[in-house]
Amino acid sequence: VTIFFSDIVGFTSISASCTPLQVVEMLNNLYMCFDTRIESYDVYKVETIGDAYMVVSGLPERNGDKHADEIAKMALDLVAAVRQVTIPHMPRERLQLRAGIHTPCVAGIVGYKMPRYCLFGDTVNTASRMESTSLAQKIHTSSETYLALIKDNAYELQLRGEIEVKGKGKMNTYWLV
């Protein structure tokens, strides 16, 4: 299983200049775009929280070792697509996405009354840290995802270098370009 996290760069400041209705309209436009695009990939949207968008591949059905590839293709698509999403009350501005990917993860169905997929453990935190330490319009990957993607030689990955990751210490990370 591979996890993708993204958020909108500068969301807090953009939201501060909007009415609540405008924020909802902006997020609806973005998520409508994303939800439509992810249908082309073998991925599962886990949740959205505010401007955060979380997707996995390898769930609910296993897809062998294709999960990193599916997330990588989708991530490149979403980073390109966000440029087309307009901010209704700020027509000259464009949203920018910050994204992170990490492989592997532990997942399962939790709950009886309202069962849902839950993703567990340190790998979820690592994927989130890849996103939070990413830059605008960049896809930040862990070395584990890098190793999963270089097998097919289908992607361009650039060494970002060693960075300090909260709760993990120093990690070598990569940009998916």
Residue pairs with C-beta under 8 A, 6 or more apart in sequence:
1 56
1 57
1 58
1 59
1 67
1 103
1 104
1 105
1 106
1 107
1 119
2 56
2 57
2 58
2 67
2 68
2 70
2 71
2 101
2 102
2 103
2 104
2 105
2 145
2 148
3 54
3 55
3 56
3 71
3 101
3 102
3 103
3 105
3 119
3 123
3 124
3 127
4 43
4 53
4 54
4 55
4 56
4 57
4 71
4 74
4 75
4 99
4 100
4 101
4 127
5 52
5 53
5 54
5 99
5 100
5 101
5 127
5 128
5 130
5 131
6 52
6 53
6 75
6 78
6 97
6 98
6 99
6 100
6 131
7 50
7 51
7 52
7 53
7 97
7 98
7 131
8 14
8 30
8 51
8 95
8 96
8 97
8 98
9 95
9 96
9 97
9 98
9 136
10 96
11 50
11 51
14 26
14 87
14 90
14 93
14 95
15 23
17 90
18 26
18 89
19 89
22 88
22 89
25 88
26 87
26 88
26 89
26 95
27 48
27 50
27 51
29 85
29 86
29 88
30 51
30 82
30 85
30 95
31 48
31 53
33 81
33 82
33 84
33 85
34 53
34 78
34 81
35 45
37 74
37 77
37 78
37 81
38 45
38 55
38 74
38 78
40 74
40 77
41 57
41 70
41 71
41 73
41 74
41 77
42 57
42 63
42 66
42 67
42 70
43 55
43 56
43 57
43 70
43 71
43 74
44 55
44 56
44 57
44 59
44 60
44 117
45 53
45 54
45 55
46 54
46 55
46 56
46 117
46 119
47 54
48 54
53 78
55 71
55 74
56 67
56 71
56 105
56 107
56 117
56 119
57 63
57 66
57 67
57 68
57 70
57 71
57 74
58 67
58 107
59 107
59 117
60 117
63 70
65 148
65 151
67 103
67 148
68 101
68 103
68 145
68 148
68 149
69 148
69 149
69 152
69 154
71 101
71 145
72 101
72 139
72 145
72 149
72 155
72 176
75 99
75 101
75 139
75 176
76 139
76 176
78 97
78 99
79 97
79 99
79 137
79 138
79 139
82 94
82 95
82 96
82 97
82 137
83 94
83 95
85 94
85 95
86 94
87 93
87 94
87 95
96 136
96 137
97 136
97 137
98 131
98 132
98 134
98 135
98 136
98 137
98 138
98 140
99 131
99 134
99 138
99 139
99 140
100 127
100 128
100 129
100 130
100 131
100 132
100 133
100 134
100 139
100 140
100 141
101 127
101 130
101 139
101 140
101 141
101 142
101 145
101 176
102 123
102 126
102 127
102 130
102 141
102 142
102 144
102 145
103 123
103 142
103 144
103 145
103 148
104 123
104 144
105 119
105 120
105 121
105 123
105 124
105 127
106 119
106 120
106 121
106 123
107 117
107 118
107 119
107 120
108 117
108 118
108 120
109 115
109 116
109 117
109 118
110 116
110 117
110 118
122 167
122 168
125 167
126 142
126 165
126 168
127 142
129 165
129 166
129 167
129 168
130 140
130 141
130 142
130 173
131 140
133 140
133 163
133 165
133 173
134 140
138 175
139 175
139 176
139 177
140 160
140 173
140 174
140 175
140 176
141 149
141 157
141 173
141 174
141 175
141 176
142 171
142 173
142 174
143 171
143 172
143 173
143 174
145 174
146 157
146 174
149 155
149 157
149 176
150 157
155 176
156 176
156 177
157 174
157 175
157 176
157 177
158 174
158 175
158 177
159 172
159 174
160 172
160 173
160 174
160 175
161 172
161 173
162 170
162 171
162 172
162 173
163 170
163 171
163 173
164 170
165 171
165 173
